[in-house]
Amino acid sequence: MSFDIKVSDRIANLPPYLFGRINKMKYEKRKAGVDIIDLGMGNPTDPTPEPIVRKLTEAAHDPRNHRYSVGHGIAALRREVAVKYSRLYNVNLDSESEVVATIGSKEGFSHLCLALLGPGDTVLVPDPAFPIHTAAPAMAGATIVQLPLGNSLEFLDQVEQKILDHKPKLLILNYPHNPTSMTIDLSFWEKAVSICNRHSVMLISDFAYGEINFDGYRAPSVFLAKGAKDLAVEFTTMSKSYNMAGWRIGFCAGNPDMCKALSTIKGYYDYGIFAPIQISAIIAMRQHLTQPEEQSLIYTKRRDVVCRGLDRLGWTYEKPRAGMFVWAKVHPDHLAGRGTIDFSLDLMDLAEVAVSPGRAFGLNGEGAVRIAVVENEQRLKQAMDNLYRSLVLKPRKTA
């Protein structure tokens, strides 16, 4: 007789994880020896700078670093984050009360939602969105209200109307945006902060891609807007600009009460990040000041390879000013009536290329795909050639 395992409503009520079929097929293809070019996940393939790795090795040999760490991050690391904000944005942060080190920005974001939200609370999230931006509030028991994504001041008028209609406790914004790479200028943050202040709404800025900028653009921190620290926190990460995705280290900075709530939750759930990783992150920020710019130049060239390939395909896109993705509208002839999930599955069969279906990021993502520029230029060119051969030179046969 089998025992019936009943999961919590928290799990049962989660939205469907639409990447599941994509990931399963990718795994099976690779297991069978197929060389899938994976442009689906924003998972850097470039190495972490060697001096940072050496510091990790050195610190790991010190037995003092083998003990439990501090839940909200060692003091020297939090100070370095404050120094970085001052250097890049001329923003002053109190490293004791306004910075928390997290096990990647995704962990910190999820635990902050648990700290701030509960049943009866409402959260406003644009669509499409990075999945955790809806899943984490849902796991905290909150109700999700969405509206079509935008980056204009008129979009913020729509946000304000949703606030008036639904009285959310929290607004979640993400620029440079994942999945669309949509960007904003400072006037956007100034108006967003003003709206949140006027209606007593907390704000989370997911700034994970803030240091990956192209063509002279410089993504603004939310804290450049007057009064932002009164109601907002911002999440950053070492994953993208320093190629430290697997190291799992990020930061939450800003409003001290929101940071304290996150630290309280983390105090119950974890013992912090392995100290040698924190020490290595200090060295990264202190001694490798040009690394984000150098990585941005690499991504600029890769972006251009993908965009040239998309031009050949006849797909439409806005050339990204930041981030590590190109968001492209698939030509209707290539979709051939399929949704982007089935289309992406077929691409793995036909072209041996994995992309992220827009539908997996929300209803408003349908019709587009997200292409991560994480492979080298030659590999990206091969992927775009594969797409051209499979979709243009050898059109999909229909019954």
TORKOL-4160 file (C-alpha; in steps of 0.2 Angstrom, whole numbers, padded with zeros to 4 digits, m for minus):
399
<pt num="1" X="0000" Y="0000" Z="0000"/>
<pt num="2" X="0008" Y="0017" Z="m0005"/>
<pt num="3" X="0008" Y="0032" Z="0006"/>
<pt num="4" X="m0001" Y="0047" Z="m0001"/>
<pt num="5" X="0011" Y="0062" Z="0000"/>
<pt num="6" X="0001" Y="0078" Z="0000"/>
<pt num="7" X="0011" Y="0094" Z="m0003"/>
<pt num="8" X="0006" Y="0111" Z="0004"/>
<pt num="9" X="m0006" Y="0123" Z="m0005"/>
<pt num="10" X="0010" Y="0134" Z="m0007"/>
<pt num="11" X="0017" Y="0121" Z="m0019"/>
<pt num="12" X="0000" Y="0116" Z="m0027"/>
<pt num="13" X="m0005" Y="0134" Z="m0031"/>
<pt num="14" X="0012" Y="0139" Z="m0040"/>
<pt num="15" X="0010" Y="0143" Z="m0058"/>
<pt num="16" X="0015" Y="0130" Z="m0071"/>
<pt num="17" X="0034" Y="0129" Z="m0073"/>
<pt num="18" X="0034" Y="0131" Z="m0092"/>
<pt num="19" X="0052" Y="0128" Z="m0094"/>
<pt num="20" X="0050" Y="0110" Z="m0088"/>
<pt num="21" X="0047" Y="0102" Z="m0105"/>
<pt num="22" X="0061" Y="0112" Z="m0113"/>
<pt num="23" X="0074" Y="0107" Z="m0100"/>
<pt num="24" X="0068" Y="0089" Z="m0100"/>
<pt num="25" X="0071" Y="0088" Z="m0119"/>
<pt num="26" X="0088" Y="0097" Z="m0118"/>
<pt num="27" X="0093" Y="0084" Z="m0105"/>
<pt num="28" X="0088" Y="0070" Z="m0116"/>
<pt num="29" X="0096" Y="0076" Z="m0132"/>
<pt num="30" X="0112" Y="0079" Z="m0123"/>
<pt num="31" X="0111" Y="0062" Z="m0115"/>
<pt num="32" X="0109" Y="0055" Z="m0132"/>
<pt num="33" X="0125" Y="0064" Z="m0138"/>
<pt num="34" X="0117" Y="0078" Z="m0148"/>
<pt num="35" X="0127" Y="0094" Z="m0147"/>
<pt num="36" X="0113" Y="0107" Z="m0142"/>
<pt num="37" X="0119" Y="0125" Z="m0143"/>
<pt num="38" X="0111" Y="0131" Z="m0127"/>
<pt num="39" X="0105" Y="0149" Z="m0129"/>
<pt num="40" X="0091" Y="0147" Z="m0117"/>
<pt num="41" X="0098" Y="0151" Z="m0100"/>
<pt num="42" X="0107" Y="0166" Z="m0095"/>
<pt num="43" X="0122" Y="0155" Z="m0088"/>
<pt num="44" X="0139" Y="0163" Z="m0092"/>
<pt num="45" X="0151" Y="0152" Z="m0101"/>
<pt num="46" X="0166" Y="0163" Z="m0098"/>
<pt num="47" X="0178" Y="0160" Z="m0084"/>
<pt num="48" X="0179" Y="0170" Z="m0068"/>
<pt num="49" X="0194" Y="0180" Z="m0068"/>
<pt num="50" X="0209" Y="0170" Z="m0062"/>
<pt num="51" X="0214" Y="0181" Z="m0048"/>
<pt num="52" X="0197" Y="0179" Z="m0040"/>
<pt num="53" X="0199" Y="0160" Z="m0041"/>
<pt num="54" X="0216" Y="0161" Z="m0033"/>
<pt num="55" X="0209" Y="0171" Z="m0019"/>
<pt num="56" X="0196" Y="0158" Z="m0016"/>
<pt num="57" X="0209" Y="0144" Z="m0016"/>
<pt num="58" X="0219" Y="0154" Z="m0004"/>
<pt num="59" X="0205" Y="0158" Z="0008"/>
<pt num="60" X="0199" Y="0140" Z="0007"/>
<pt num="61" X="0215" Y="0134" Z="0014"/>
<pt num="62" X="0213" Y="0145" Z="0030"/>
<pt num="63" X="0203" Y="0134" Z="0043"/>
<pt num="64" X="0196" Y="0149" Z="0051"/>
<pt num="65" X="0185" Y="0151" Z="0035"/>
<pt num="66" X="0178" Y="0134" Z="0037"/>
<pt num="67" X="0166" Y="0139" Z="0051"/>
<pt num="68" X="0148" Y="0145" Z="0049"/>
<pt num="69" X="0148" Y="0163" Z="0042"/>
<pt num="70" X="0138" Y="0178" Z="0046"/>
<pt num="71" X="0120" Y="0176" Z="0039"/>
<pt num="72" X="0119" Y="0194" Z="0032"/>
<pt num="73" X="0137" Y="0194" Z="0025"/>
<pt num="74" X="0154" Y="0198" Z="0033"/>
<pt num="75" X="0157" Y="0216" Z="0037"/>
<pt num="76" X="0171" Y="0219" Z="0025"/>
<pt num="77" X="0160" Y="0213" Z="0010"/>
<pt num="78" X="0145" Y="0224" Z="0015"/>
<pt num="79" X="0157" Y="0239" Z="0016"/>
<pt num="80" X="0164" Y="0235" Z="m0002"/>
<pt num="81" X="0146" Y="0235" Z="m0009"/>
<pt num="82" X="0143" Y="0252" Z="m0001"/>
<pt num="83" X="0160" Y="0258" Z="m0008"/>
<pt num="84" X="0155" Y="0251" Z="m0025"/>
<pt num="85" X="0138" Y="0261" Z="m0025"/>
<pt num="86" X="0147" Y="0276" Z="m0020"/>
<pt num="87" X="0159" Y="0275" Z="m0034"/>
<pt num="88" X="0147" Y="0270" Z="m0048"/>
<pt num="89" X="0131" Y="0280" Z="m0043"/>
<pt num="90" X="0137" Y="0292" Z="m0030"/>
<pt num="91" X="0125" Y="0284" Z="m0018"/>
<pt num="92" X="0128" Y="0283" Z="0001"/>
<pt num="93" X="0124" Y="0266" Z="0009"/>
<pt num="94" X="0126" Y="0262" Z="0028"/>
<pt num="95" X="0134" Y="0245" Z="0026"/>
<pt num="96" X="0128" Y="0240" Z="0043"/>
<pt num="97" X="0110" Y="0242" Z="0040"/>
<pt num="98" X="0107" Y="0245" Z="0022"/>
<pt num="99" X="0117" Y="0230" Z="0014"/>
<pt num="100" X="0114" Y="0211" Z="0015"/>
<pt num="101" X="0124" Y="0198" Z="0006"/>
<pt num="102" X="0113" Y="0184" Z="m0002"/>
<pt num="103" X="0116" Y="0167" Z="m0009"/>
<pt num="104" X="0113" Y="0175" Z="m0026"/>
<pt num="105" X="0100" Y="0188" Z="m0030"/>
<pt num="106" X="0086" Y="0175" Z="m0033"/>
<pt num="107" X="0088" Y="0168" Z="m0015"/>
<pt num="108" X="0088" Y="0185" Z="m0008"/>
<pt num="109" X="0073" Y="0191" Z="m0018"/>
<pt num="110" X="0063" Y="0175" Z="m0013"/>
<pt num="111" X="0067" Y="0177" Z="0005"/>
<pt num="112" X="0063" Y="0195" Z="0005"/>
<pt num="113" X="0045" Y="0191" Z="m0002"/>
<pt num="114" X="0043" Y="0179" Z="0012"/>
<pt num="115" X="0048" Y="0192" Z="0024"/>
<pt num="116" X="0037" Y="0206" Z="0017"/>
<pt num="117" X="0021" Y="0197" Z="0011"/>
<pt num="118" X="0008" Y="0185" Z="0016"/>
<pt num="119" X="m0010" Y="0180" Z="0012"/>
<pt num="120" X="m0021" Y="0195" Z="0009"/>
<pt num="121" X="m0007" Y="0205" Z="0002"/>
<pt num="122" X="m0006" Y="0210" Z="m0017"/>
<pt num="123" X="0009" Y="0212" Z="m0028"/>
<pt num="124" X="0011" Y="0221" Z="m0044"/>
<pt num="125" X="0022" Y="0213" Z="m0057"/>
<pt num="126" X="0024" Y="0218" Z="m0076"/>
<pt num="127" X="0021" Y="0204" Z="m0089"/>
<pt num="128" X="0032" Y="0196" Z="m0096"/>
<pt num="129" X="0043" Y="0194" Z="m0081"/>
<pt num="130" X="0057" Y="0183" Z="m0074"/>
<pt num="131" X="0048" Y="0168" Z="m0067"/>
<pt num="132" X="0053" Y="0171" Z="m0049"/>
<pt num="133" X="0046" Y="0188" Z="m0049"/>
<pt num="134" X="0029" Y="0180" Z="m0049"/>
<pt num="135" X="0033" Y="0163" Z="m0040"/>
<pt num="136" X="0041" Y="0170" Z="m0025"/>
<pt num="137" X="0026" Y="0182" Z="m0020"/>
<pt num="138" X="0014" Y="0167" Z="m0024"/>
<pt num="139" X="0024" Y="0156" Z="m0012"/>
<pt num="140" X="0023" Y="0169" Z="0001"/>
<pt num="141" X="0004" Y="0168" Z="m0001"/>
<pt num="142" X="0002" Y="0185" Z="m0010"/>
<pt num="143" X="m0010" Y="0189" Z="m0024"/>
<pt num="144" X="m0001" Y="0193" Z="m0041"/>
<pt num="145" X="m0008" Y="0207" Z="m0052"/>
<pt num="146" X="0000" Y="0210" Z="m0068"/>
<pt num="147" X="0000" Y="0223" Z="m0082"/>
<pt num="148" X="0009" Y="0223" Z="m0099"/>
<pt num="149" X="0027" Y="0228" Z="m0097"/>
<pt num="150" X="0033" Y="0245" Z="m0103"/>
<pt num="151" X="0047" Y="0257" Z="m0100"/>
<pt num="152" X="0039" Y="0274" Z="m0103"/>
<pt num="153" X="0032" Y="0287" Z="m0092"/>
<pt num="154" X="0015" Y="0283" Z="m0099"/>
<pt num="155" X="0018" Y="0265" Z="m0093"/>
<pt num="156" X="0020" Y="0272" Z="m0076"/>
<pt num="157" X="0003" Y="0280" Z="m0077"/>
<pt num="158" X="m0004" Y="0263" Z="m0080"/>
<pt num="159" X="0005" Y="0256" Z="m0065"/>
<pt num="160" X="m0002" Y="0270" Z="m0055"/>
<pt num="161" X="m0020" Y="0266" Z="m0061"/>
<pt num="162" X="m0017" Y="0247" Z="m0056"/>
<pt num="163" X="m0011" Y="0253" Z="m0039"/>
<pt num="164" X="m0027" Y="0263" Z="m0037"/>
<pt num="165" X="m0038" Y="0248" Z="m0042"/>
<pt num="166" X="m0029" Y="0235" Z="m0032"/>
<pt num="167" X="m0020" Y="0243" Z="m0018"/>
<pt num="168" X="m0004" Y="0233" Z="m0019"/>
<pt num="169" X="0009" Y="0232" Z="m0005"/>
<pt num="170" X="0023" Y="0230" Z="m0016"/>
<pt num="171" X="0029" Y="0234" Z="m0034"/>
<pt num="172" X="0042" Y="0223" Z="m0043"/>
<pt num="173" X="0052" Y="0231" Z="m0057"/>
<pt num="174" X="0067" Y="0224" Z="m0066"/>
<pt num="175" X="0078" Y="0235" Z="m0078"/>
<pt num="176" X="0088" Y="0231" Z="m0088"/>
<pt num="177" X="0074" Y="0218" Z="m0090"/>
<pt num="178" X="0074" Y="0199" Z="m0091"/>
<pt num="179" X="0068" Y="0193" Z="m0103"/>
<pt num="180" X="0066" Y="0207" Z="m0114"/>
<pt num="181" X="0082" Y="0218" Z="m0111"/>
<pt num="182" X="0071" Y="0233" Z="m0110"/>
<pt num="183" X="0080" Y="0248" Z="m0102"/>
<pt num="184" X="0075" Y="0264" Z="m0094"/>
<pt num="185" X="0082" Y="0281" Z="m0090"/>
<pt num="186" X="0083" Y="0290" Z="m0073"/>
<pt num="187" X="0066" Y="0300" Z="m0076"/>
<pt num="188" X="0058" Y="0283" Z="m0075"/>
<pt num="189" X="0064" Y="0279" Z="m0058"/>
<pt num="190" X="0060" Y="0297" Z="m0052"/>
<pt num="191" X="0042" Y="0295" Z="m0057"/>
<pt num="192" X="0041" Y="0277" Z="m0051"/>
<pt num="193" X="0047" Y="0282" Z="m0034"/>
<pt num="194" X="0036" Y="0297" Z="m0033"/>
<pt num="195" X="0021" Y="0285" Z="m0037"/>
<pt num="196" X="0026" Y="0273" Z="m0024"/>
<pt num="197" X="0028" Y="0286" Z="m0011"/>
<pt num="198" X="0012" Y="0294" Z="m0015"/>
<pt num="199" X="0002" Y="0278" Z="m0012"/>
<pt num="200" X="0013" Y="0270" Z="0001"/>
<pt num="201" X="0019" Y="0255" Z="m0010"/>
<pt num="202" X="0036" Y="0247" Z="m0007"/>
<pt num="203" X="0047" Y="0244" Z="m0022"/>
<pt num="204" X="0060" Y="0231" Z="m0027"/>
<pt num="205" X="0072" Y="0234" Z="m0041"/>
<pt num="206" X="0080" Y="0219" Z="m0048"/>
<pt num="207" X="0096" Y="0226" Z="m0055"/>
<pt num="208" X="0105" Y="0210" Z="m0059"/>
<pt num="209" X="0110" Y="0216" Z="m0076"/>
<pt num="210" X="0114" Y="0233" Z="m0071"/>
<pt num="211" X="0133" Y="0233" Z="m0075"/>
<pt num="212" X="0131" Y="0225" Z="m0093"/>
<pt num="213" X="0129" Y="0240" Z="m0104"/>
<pt num="214" X="0132" Y="0243" Z="m0122"/>
<pt num="215" X="0134" Y="0258" Z="m0134"/>
<pt num="216" X="0137" Y="0271" Z="m0121"/>
<pt num="217" X="0121" Y="0267" Z="m0111"/>
<pt num="218" X="0123" Y="0266" Z="m0092"/>
<pt num="219" X="0108" Y="0258" Z="m0082"/>
<pt num="220" X="0103" Y="0269" Z="m0068"/>
<pt num="221" X="0101" Y="0263" Z="m0050"/>
<pt num="222" X="0084" Y="0266" Z="m0042"/>
<pt num="223" X="0094" Y="0275" Z="m0028"/>
<pt num="224" X="0098" Y="0289" Z="m0040"/>
<pt num="225" X="0080" Y="0294" Z="m0038"/>
<pt num="226" X="0076" Y="0306" Z="m0023"/>
<pt num="227" X="0068" Y="0297" Z="m0009"/>
<pt num="228" X="0071" Y="0279" Z="m0016"/>
<pt num="229" X="0078" Y="0272" Z="0000"/>
<pt num="230" X="0063" Y="0277" Z="0010"/>
<pt num="231" X="0053" Y="0263" Z="0001"/>
<pt num="232" X="0064" Y="0253" Z="m0010"/>
<pt num="233" X="0078" Y="0240" Z="m0010"/>
<pt num="234" X="0089" Y="0234" Z="m0025"/>
<pt num="235" X="0096" Y="0217" Z="m0029"/>
<pt num="236" X="0113" Y="0215" Z="m0038"/>
<pt num="237" X="0124" Y="0200" Z="m0041"/>
<pt num="238" X="0141" Y="0195" Z="m0045"/>
<pt num="239" X="0135" Y="0182" Z="m0058"/>
<pt num="240" X="0134" Y="0192" Z="m0074"/>
<pt num="241" X="0148" Y="0205" Z="m0074"/>
<pt num="242" X="0161" Y="0194" Z="m0065"/>
<pt num="243" X="0155" Y="0177" Z="m0072"/>
<pt num="244" X="0152" Y="0170" Z="m0055"/>
<pt num="245" X="0135" Y="0163" Z="m0058"/>
<pt num="246" X="0139" Y="0146" Z="m0049"/>
<pt num="247" X="0147" Y="0155" Z="m0034"/>
<pt num="248" X="0130" Y="0161" Z="m0029"/>
<pt num="249" X="0133" Y="0178" Z="m0021"/>
<pt num="250" X="0122" Y="0193" Z="m0023"/>
<pt num="251" X="0116" Y="0208" Z="m0013"/>
<pt num="252" X="0101" Y="0217" Z="m0007"/>
<pt num="253" X="0103" Y="0236" Z="m0003"/>
<pt num="254" X="0093" Y="0250" Z="0002"/>
<pt num="255" X="0079" Y="0253" Z="0015"/>
<pt num="256" X="0085" Y="0247" Z="0032"/>
<pt num="257" X="0068" Y="0240" Z="0038"/>
<pt num="258" X="0067" Y="0230" Z="0022"/>
<pt num="259" X="0085" Y="0224" Z="0024"/>
<pt num="260" X="0082" Y="0220" Z="0042"/>
<pt num="261" X="0067" Y="0209" Z="0037"/>
<pt num="262" X="0077" Y="0200" Z="0025"/>
<pt num="263" X="0091" Y="0197" Z="0037"/>
<pt num="264" X="0079" Y="0191" Z="0050"/>
<pt num="265" X="0072" Y="0178" Z="0038"/>
<pt num="266" X="0089" Y="0173" Z="0033"/>
<pt num="267" X="0094" Y="0170" Z="0051"/>
<pt num="268" X="0081" Y="0156" Z="0052"/>
<pt num="269" X="0085" Y="0148" Z="0035"/>
<pt num="270" X="0104" Y="0149" Z="0032"/>
<pt num="271" X="0121" Y="0152" Z="0040"/>
<pt num="272" X="0127" Y="0164" Z="0026"/>
<pt num="273" X="0139" Y="0161" Z="0011"/>
<pt num="274" X="0155" Y="0151" Z="0013"/>
<pt num="275" X="0167" Y="0164" Z="0019"/>
<pt num="276" X="0180" Y="0161" Z="0005"/>
<pt num="277" X="0167" Y="0166" Z="m0008"/>
<pt num="278" X="0164" Y="0182" Z="0001"/>
<pt num="279" X="0182" Y="0186" Z="0003"/>
<pt num="280" X="0184" Y="0183" Z="m0016"/>
<pt num="281" X="0169" Y="0194" Z="m0020"/>
<pt num="282" X="0178" Y="0208" Z="m0010"/>
<pt num="283" X="0194" Y="0206" Z="m0021"/>
<pt num="284" X="0183" Y="0206" Z="m0037"/>
<pt num="285" X="0175" Y="0222" Z="m0033"/>
<pt num="286" X="0190" Y="0230" Z="m0026"/>
<pt num="287" X="0204" Y="0225" Z="m0038"/>
<pt num="288" X="0194" Y="0221" Z="m0054"/>
<pt num="289" X="0185" Y="0238" Z="m0057"/>
<pt num="290" X="0185" Y="0236" Z="m0076"/>
<pt num="291" X="0179" Y="0218" Z="m0077"/>
<pt num="292" X="0161" Y="0223" Z="m0080"/>
<pt num="293" X="0166" Y="0235" Z="m0094"/>
<pt num="294" X="0177" Y="0221" Z="m0102"/>
<pt num="295" X="0163" Y="0208" Z="m0100"/>
<pt num="296" X="0151" Y="0221" Z="m0108"/>
<pt num="297" X="0162" Y="0223" Z="m0123"/>
<pt num="298" X="0162" Y="0204" Z="m0125"/>
<pt num="299" X="0143" Y="0203" Z="m0124"/>
<pt num="300" X="0141" Y="0218" Z="m0136"/>
<pt num="301" X="0150" Y="0208" Z="m0150"/>
<pt num="302" X="0140" Y="0193" Z="m0146"/>
<pt num="303" X="0124" Y="0203" Z="m0147"/>
<pt num="304" X="0129" Y="0209" Z="m0164"/>
<pt num="305" X="0131" Y="0192" Z="m0171"/>
<pt num="306" X="0114" Y="0187" Z="m0165"/>
<pt num="307" X="0106" Y="0202" Z="m0172"/>
<pt num="308" X="0114" Y="0199" Z="m0189"/>
<pt num="309" X="0107" Y="0182" Z="m0189"/>
<pt num="310" X="0090" Y="0188" Z="m0184"/>
<pt num="311" X="0090" Y="0200" Z="m0198"/>
<pt num="312" X="0093" Y="0186" Z="m0210"/>
<pt num="313" X="0078" Y="0176" Z="m0202"/>
<pt num="314" X="0067" Y="0191" Z="m0204"/>
<pt num="315" X="0063" Y="0192" Z="m0185"/>
<pt num="316" X="0060" Y="0208" Z="m0177"/>
<pt num="317" X="0069" Y="0215" Z="m0161"/>
<pt num="318" X="0075" Y="0230" Z="m0152"/>
<pt num="319" X="0094" Y="0230" Z="m0151"/>
<pt num="320" X="0098" Y="0229" Z="m0133"/>
<pt num="321" X="0107" Y="0242" Z="m0124"/>
<pt num="322" X="0110" Y="0231" Z="m0109"/>
<pt num="323" X="0109" Y="0214" Z="m0102"/>
<pt num="324" X="0114" Y="0197" Z="m0109"/>
<pt num="325" X="0098" Y="0193" Z="m0120"/>
<pt num="326" X="0091" Y="0197" Z="m0137"/>
<pt num="327" X="0071" Y="0197" Z="m0136"/>
<pt num="328" X="0065" Y="0193" Z="m0154"/>
<pt num="329" X="0048" Y="0192" Z="m0161"/>
<pt num="330" X="0047" Y="0176" Z="m0172"/>
<pt num="331" X="0042" Y="0178" Z="m0190"/>
<pt num="332" X="0024" Y="0171" Z="m0191"/>
<pt num="333" X="0029" Y="0159" Z="m0206"/>
<pt num="334" X="0041" Y="0151" Z="m0194"/>
<pt num="335" X="0029" Y="0149" Z="m0180"/>
<pt num="336" X="0017" Y="0141" Z="m0192"/>
<pt num="337" X="0003" Y="0142" Z="m0180"/>
<pt num="338" X="0013" Y="0135" Z="m0165"/>
<pt num="339" X="0015" Y="0143" Z="m0148"/>
<pt num="340" X="0033" Y="0147" Z="m0143"/>
<pt num="341" X="0034" Y="0133" Z="m0131"/>
<pt num="342" X="0031" Y="0120" Z="m0145"/>
<pt num="343" X="0041" Y="0130" Z="m0157"/>
<pt num="344" X="0056" Y="0130" Z="m0145"/>
<pt num="345" X="0055" Y="0111" Z="m0143"/>
<pt num="346" X="0054" Y="0109" Z="m0162"/>
<pt num="347" X="0070" Y="0120" Z="m0164"/>
<pt num="348" X="0080" Y="0108" Z="m0153"/>
<pt num="349" X="0075" Y="0094" Z="m0166"/>
<pt num="350" X="0077" Y="0104" Z="m0182"/>
<pt num="351" X="0092" Y="0116" Z="m0178"/>
<pt num="352" X="0099" Y="0108" Z="m0162"/>
<pt num="353" X="0098" Y="0125" Z="m0154"/>
<pt num="354" X="0089" Y="0129" Z="m0137"/>
<pt num="355" X="0081" Y="0146" Z="m0134"/>
<pt num="356" X="0068" Y="0151" Z="m0121"/>
<pt num="357" X="0050" Y="0153" Z="m0126"/>
<pt num="358" X="0042" Y="0169" Z="m0123"/>
<pt num="359" X="0027" Y="0161" Z="m0116"/>
<pt num="360" X="0037" Y="0154" Z="m0101"/>
<pt num="361" X="0038" Y="0172" Z="m0095"/>
<pt num="362" X="0020" Y="0177" Z="m0096"/>
<pt num="363" X="0005" Y="0178" Z="m0107"/>
<pt num="364" X="0013" Y="0194" Z="m0115"/>
<pt num="365" X="0028" Y="0185" Z="m0120"/>
<pt num="366" X="0019" Y="0174" Z="m0133"/>
<pt num="367" X="0026" Y="0176" Z="m0150"/>
<pt num="368" X="0044" Y="0180" Z="m0145"/>
<pt num="369" X="0059" Y="0170" Z="m0139"/>
<pt num="370" X="0074" Y="0175" Z="m0128"/>
<pt num="371" X="0091" Y="0172" Z="m0134"/>
<pt num="372" X="0105" Y="0172" Z="m0122"/>
<pt num="373" X="0122" Y="0178" Z="m0129"/>
<pt num="374" X="0132" Y="0167" Z="m0117"/>
<pt num="375" X="0141" Y="0157" Z="m0130"/>
<pt num="376" X="0157" Y="0163" Z="m0140"/>
<pt num="377" X="0155" Y="0172" Z="m0156"/>
<pt num="378" X="0159" Y="0157" Z="m0167"/>
<pt num="379" X="0146" Y="0146" Z="m0158"/>
<pt num="380" X="0133" Y="0160" Z="m0159"/>
<pt num="381" X="0136" Y="0161" Z="m0178"/>
<pt num="382" X="0134" Y="0142" Z="m0179"/>
<pt num="383" X="0117" Y="0143" Z="m0170"/>
<pt num="384" X="0111" Y="0157" Z="m0181"/>
<pt num="385" X="0116" Y="0147" Z="m0196"/>
<pt num="386" X="0107" Y="0132" Z="m0190"/>
<pt num="387" X="0091" Y="0142" Z="m0187"/>
<pt num="388" X="0092" Y="0149" Z="m0205"/>
<pt num="389" X="0095" Y="0132" Z="m0213"/>
<pt num="390" X="0081" Y="0124" Z="m0203"/>
<pt num="391" X="0068" Y="0138" Z="m0205"/>
<pt num="392" X="0072" Y="0146" Z="m0221"/>
<pt num="393" X="0082" Y="0134" Z="m0232"/>
<pt num="394" X="0072" Y="0119" Z="m0226"/>
<pt num="395" X="0054" Y="0125" Z="m0221"/>
<pt num="396" X="0044" Y="0115" Z="m0209"/>
<pt num="397" X="0033" Y="0103" Z="m0218"/>
<pt num="398" X="0015" Y="0105" Z="m0214"/>
<pt num="399" X="0001" Y="0092" Z="m0216"/>
